C-alpha cells in the first residue's frame, strides 16, 4: 500500500487509545516496507 515511502517509519499506538483503537491497525503496519510498529501497553492517545 505504501511501497513508495523510502525512509524508515515509526508507527506507535496506545493499547487504550479509544479514539483510534488498536484493532483498526490490524494489517496496516505490514503495508509499510520500512516501518517499526510499537503498541504501548497502558497507554492512550
Phi, psi and omega in degrees: 000322182237045185289347183270003177273105187279339185272158175296144181238146175242118179250123181237142183217137174269135180302326183255033175276103184274348176279328175224084185300145182297337179293337177286344181273356184304122180086343182290315182301330180292344180277351175262114186293333183243034187259148168246125181248130178229129174253117183273125176289150177053036180230151176246209184284000000 
